[in-house]
Amino acid sequence: MSLMYMPRTFTLRSRFGAVIDFKANEEINVPQMAVDEAIAIGAVFADKQEQKILVDEPPQIKAPSVGFQREQEIFDACVKLAEKNNPEDFTPGSKPKLEPIKSIVGYDVDRKEINTIWMKVMSARANGT
């Protein structure tokens, strides 16, 4: 059992059959099998040491770059994918998929932009630069 409380009055009917009557800001014992459900409705552990973090920090989204800097970042991402050479990162037409590029640069990119830069990457690789 875990000692928990909620800031509001609420009755939790657990999918495991437990019925827990939370009274606003009063501690109550919660069966271990119902702890996750209690957390999902807003209950917290009375003991600060037991409190769980439910989710990771959201990824930091940076503002998209512009101009030459943006092109260079996408170019570098394309080079990284080319070196990695994972077939799942490429379309059937052998161009980088949007998602792997987005995950590297950290902002949205569009297909036309990637296609244009990909041609530059392929040209640079063919010329050995």
C-alpha positions in Angstrom: 0.0 0.0 0.0 1.1 3.5 -0.7 0.0 6.6 1.2 -1.5 9.1 -1.3 -3.7 12.2 -1.5 -5.6 14.3 -4.0 -6.4 18.1 -4.0 -10.1 17.2 -4.7 -12.7 14.7 -3.5 -12.9 11.8 -6.0 -13.9 8.1 -6.0 -11.5 6.0 -8.0 -13.0 2.7 -9.2 -9.9 0.8 -10.3 -10.0 -1.6 -13.2 -8.6 -4.1 -10.6 -11.8 -3.8 -8.5 -10.4 -1.5 -5.8 -12.6 1.5 -4.8 -10.7 4.4 -3.3 -12.6 7.3 -1.8 -10.2 10.3 -1.9 -11.2 13.3 0.3 -9.6 16.6 -0.7 -6.1 16.8 0.8 -6.5 13.8 3.1 -4.1 10.9 2.9 -5.4 7.5 2.2 -3.8 4.1 1.6 -3.9 3.0 -2.1 -3.3 -0.6 -3.0 -0.2 -1.1 -5.1 -2.2 -2.4 -8.1 -4.1 0.9 -8.3 -1.2 3.4 -7.8 -0.8 4.1 -11.5 -4.5 4.7 -12.0 -4.5 7.0 -8.9 -1.6 9.0 -10.4 -3.4 9.2 -13.7 -6.3 11.0 -12.0 -4.1 13.4 -10.1 -3.3 11.7 -6.9 0.3 12.1 -5.5 2.3 10.3 -2.9 2.2 11.7 0.6 5.9 10.9 0.9 7.9 13.3 -1.3 10.6 10.6 -1.8 8.0 8.3 -3.4 6.6 10.8 -5.9 6.9 9.6 -9.5 7.6 11.6 -12.6 5.1 10.5 -15.2 6.6 11.9 -18.3 10.0 13.0 -19.5 10.6 16.7 -20.1 9.1 17.6 -23.5 11.8 18.0 -26.1 13.0 21.5 -26.6 11.8 22.9 -29.9 14.1 25.4 -31.3 13.1 28.2 -33.7 13.9 27.2 -37.2 17.0 28.7 -38.7 16.8 30.8 -41.8 18.8 31.5 -44.9 22.3 30.0 -45.3 22.4 28.7 -41.7 19.2 26.7 -42.3 20.5 25.3 -45.5 23.8 24.3 -43.8 22.0 22.6 -41.0 19.9 20.5 -43.4 22.9 19.8 -45.6 24.8 18.5 -42.5 21.8 16.4 -41.5 21.6 14.9 -45.0 25.3 14.1 -44.9 24.9 12.4 -41.5 22.1 10.2 -43.0 24.2 9.4 -46.0 27.1 8.3 -43.8 24.8 6.3 -41.6 23.2 4.7 -44.7 20.2 3.2 -43.0 17.6 2.2 -45.7 14.8 3.1 -43.3 15.8 6.7 -43.4 15.3 7.0 -47.2 12.4 7.0 -49.5 12.0 4.4 -52.3 13.5 7.1 -54.6 16.7 7.2 -52.4 16.0 10.6 -50.9 16.0 11.3 -47.1 12.7 10.9 -45.4 11.4 14.0 -43.6 11.3 12.6 -40.1 15.0 11.7 -39.7 15.9 15.1 -41.0 13.5 16.8 -38.6 14.8 14.8 -35.7 18.4 15.9 -36.5 17.8 19.6 -37.1 15.0 20.0 -34.5 12.4 21.9 -36.7 10.0 21.2 -39.5 11.4 20.9 -43.1 9.6 20.3 -46.3 10.1 17.8 -49.1 11.1 20.4 -51.7 13.7 21.9 -49.4 15.2 18.5 -48.7 15.2 17.4 -52.4 17.1 20.6 -53.4 19.7 20.2 -50.6 20.0 16.5 -51.2 21.0 17.2 -54.8 23.8 19.4 -53.5 24.9 16.7 -51.0 25.1 14.1 -53.8 27.0 16.5 -56.0 29.5 17.3 -53.2 30.0 13.6 -52.5 30.5 12.8 -56.2 33.1 15.5 -56.4 34.8 14.2 -53.2 34.3 17.4 -51.2 
